[in-house]
């Protein structure tokens, strides 16, 4: 079994959501961790685990970040982490996979399916470990996870859309066994 840890310095967990129907707000989590376990030399049937610190949410606007951490949205005080645990990781083509798993936000767990592009594996600096790169995307409905706050504009449009787009770039470092 090989274990690959997410390199947080070279990875990003982003989301996008429509605001006032006409613009898009982007954000990310500053603090996260995760790993992938594989049996063979490719990632077919890999086991994936990921978690993010809800208090590290960053939309580049402190007031909005505070609102997102509140009970109106993520309720970070009672649910400080969001987690993902894979169920299947299936290969569609040489560089395209589908990843399904249980996403838990605010204490609610739902199955999600994510599209994964495998960018390849190379030797890391120094040549004694491997580095793999992935681009992961998908969509969720925030209300499925209890993030129900909503408001209407004077014109009747929604302030925050229900659909949230996920965009993840992940660089993984293969853990090398240290000789005894």
Helices and strands as residue ranges (DSSP letters): E 2-6, G 8-10, E 12-19, E 23-29, E 32-38, E 47-53, G 54-56, E 57-58, H 62-69, E 81-93, E 96-105, E 108-123, E 130-141, G 142-145, E 160-174
